[in-house]
Amino acid sequence: MLFSKVDAFLAPGTRFNSTLVKNWCAFLLFSKYKYYLLIKVK
């Protein structure tokens, strides 16, 4: 999973930063998926 890899790269103390990275990754994946759906519908 991508999130576990992100956690491995970050220090254990940076839990808040890890959450920010996860939210950012989720946002990018969602945008990419939404863009893909828009193209597929047309």
PyMOL commands that set and color helices and strands:
alter all, ss='L'
color gray80, all
select helices_A, chain A and resi 2-9+15-41
alter helices_A, ss='H'
color red, helices_A
deselect
rebuild
show_as cartoon
